[in-house]
Amino acid sequence: MENQILQLQGMSCASCAARVEKAIQAVPGVLECNVNFGAEQASIEFDQQQANLERIQQAVRDAGYQAFPVAQWGSKTPADEDTEEQHRQAEAQDLRRKLILGGIVSAILIVGGLPMMTGIEMSAIPMWLHNAWLQLVVTTPVVFWVGQSFFVGAWKAAKHKTADMNTLVALGTGAAYIYSLFPTFFPGWFREQGLTPDVYYETAAVVITLVLLGRFLEHRAKKQTSLAIRKLMGMQAQTARVIRGDREQEIPIEAVQLGEIIIVRPGEKIPVDGEVISGSSAVDEAMVTGESIPIEKQPGDEVIGATINKTGSFRFQATRIGQDTTLAQIVQLVQQAQGSKAPIQQVADQVTSWFVPAVMAIAIITFITWFVVTQNLALALITTVGVLVIACPCALGLATPTAVMVGTGKGAENGILIKDAESLELAHKLQTIVLDKTGTITAGKPTVTDFVTVRGTANSNELKLLRLIAAVENNSEHPLADAVVRYAQNQGIELPFLEVVNFDAIAGSGVQGEVSDRVVQIGTKRWFEESQIKTNLLTKAQTQLTNHEQEWEADGKTVVWIAIDGEVEGLLGIADTIKSSSPQVVQQLRDMGLEVVMLTGDNQKTADAIASLAGIRRVFAQVRPDRKAEVIKELQQEGKIVAMVGDGINDAPALAQADVGMAIGTGTDVAIAASDITLISGDLQGIVTAIQLSRATLRNIRSNLFFAFIYNVAGIPIAAGVLYPILGLLLNPIIAGAAMAFSSVSVVLNALRLRGFKVSHH
């Protein structure tokens, strides 16, 4: 299977997008194709054994359009980007030139036609401006050069036995132009019939210019909708300072190779993803994770390309380059999401497909009715042209894709990657949020929370004991040992630790070793009892240890015993601490009307302790990894729309089973691949932001669709002359053209309001 994005040229409306989509889907081997009219791109998945890019591009050409493969970002050279930008500039320039000519001619024709439109003689307007021959000469280039794309588009549609927006504009303006030729060439015949030889050149010219103005403004606004992608692309560093041989060299980022050693100085952007090998610093990862506090980096830590090095300088080894870097993958995901279709868009697509034929039928009925009733050819023509022009379903085709583009782009800015438009739409319907415990609600890192000694809490006693424990634990690979070493360092015990001899790690029990001629043992109560170390203690201080043990265990902590030379000296309480944001996020989710559930493989006691700290009332504990997906299924069978939030490989089946899977981005690649939404920073606040963004996007799409529908539904009867018999009101085709152009622009501008989306903290 191959995924490819094609840049399309020549599309002018939603019907064009539908036609391109149909043409690509008809190619054998194409599994899926989404054409985004807003982004002018097609995102395609095809089987390489049955189909290839040339065949797909040929199908697009046969449909009357052009398609070029978009070089995947990360493998793009600056030349590719320049070519794309030049193409965009050329298109805008062409539209601008046509608009200027159309605008000048339209102004001349409107001034010349004012006496005819208003029925009032105007001495200030020179007579020659009324001249039909002059009007014919200035209108012809507007119709055939400025309006060329409409007529070409209508011809292509006719060849494929369909009709689209171009058909409506071409028929409307073409009818006005051709009708005007008769009174221009045969004014005498009109007078013999008792008719005024009025011409409607201004209608053809002004409607073409206004529709083109709509397209020009739309083109500029659409450029803004893809701002998110360009912003992300602009984050990348342009060069990297690498060590080749024994020299430092500054090279373009495309030339960096895997495994190369790269130097980063304070204030510089990190060029590619890698692992720190020497030096240390704090790195601002806000642009990728949304995390505002700079993250400390030591040897062994990962760094992400495009993030900013703050204070120190360090060397790192490149582990991911080109399109494998985190930033390149983010860009690809955002592109994919912007090209995908929300289920709500399918409604608009269906409406668009029957809309144009319906409008043409209404236009024919309008013409026949007025001509039969009034015998007035001019009146019949004006109403017909008005119907054809006002009915263009441009706004309908833009309503959803523009909002989806802005919404997914806004998500990426906030550290939320949305895989497709369907997930974005579904997130607003969620009823239940299932949170994995370790690494999601908790930090996923054991931390020493309590430390007591038999000899009391005098600081010197504690530090002496801690120095001995840290020395032994420093030799162990166990996560709990790591927690003890970190705790000791935080208490001011510095490296190097004391020397340890005869170190031994007993699986599932603990560790022991000799430090300064003393035998130090750290481990479980069971192991101590097996080793004949008395844990049923008699002195007052020792009895307090037993009380602490019971208390800590009730809180779901792991209790570690410490013995020196065969005598118990103290206890450590170790827990996977809850993230500081967890209780607040759980409360926010509940305020939004959502049920919050915790899912964990931990024992019931620990699970309940963590749940009560986080404010969660419903808990599934002791759930094996292979049963997590079943729990999601059970919740779905209760009739709920469920989101699963997790970070580990063992969460992947549950993430895939959920209606919306959200992966904590600090988790594994497998979890991220199985999810619909990735929260890059690992902060649970991202869940709230994702749901709020989904709700805001859906509100925006609904208001867009309402504007587009209501406008057409109200506009067509007025243009058809329904109000003429009652109020004597007719909709001038020029006003119809202006209204149509501005309806499209208003829909795009409404979608751009989403760019002001802010996360609301209750």
Secondary structure, DSSP 8 states (H G I E B T S, - for coil): -EEEEEEEES--SHHHHHHHHHHHHTSTTEEEEEEETTTTEEEEEE-TTT--HHHHHHHHHHTT-EEEE---TTS--HHHHHHHHHHHHHHHHHHHHHHHHHHHHHHHHHHHHHHHHH----TTS-GGGG-HHHHHHHHHHIIIIITHHHHHHHHHHHHTT---HHHHHHHHHHHHHHHHHHHHH-HHHHHHTT------HHHHHHHHHHHHHHHHHHHHHHHHHTHHHHHHHHTS-SEEEEEETTEEEEEEGGG--TT-EEEE-TT-B--SEEEEEEE-EEEE-HHHH---S-EEE-TT-EE-TT-EE-S--EEEEEEE-GGGSHHHHHHHHHHHHHHS--HHHHHHHHHHHHHHHHHHHHHHHHHHHHHHHH--HHHHHHHHHHHHHHT-THHHHHHHHHHHHHHHHHHHHTTEEE--HHHHHHGGG--EEEEEIIIIIEEEEEEEEEEEETT-S-HHHHHHHHHHHHHHHTT---HHHHHHHHHHHHTT--SS---EEEEEEETTTEEEEEETTEEEEEE-HHHHHHTT---S--SHHHHHHHHHHHHHHHTT-EEEEEEETTEEEEEEEEEEEE-TTHHHHHHHHHHTT-EEEEE-SS-HHHHHHHHHHHT--EEE-S--GGGHHHHHHHHHHTT--EEEEE-SGGGHHHHHHSSEEEEETTS-HHHHHH-SEEETT--THHHHHHHHHHHHHHHHHHHHHHHHHHHHHHHHHHHTTTTHHHH-----HHHHHHHHHHHHHHHHHHHHGGGG------
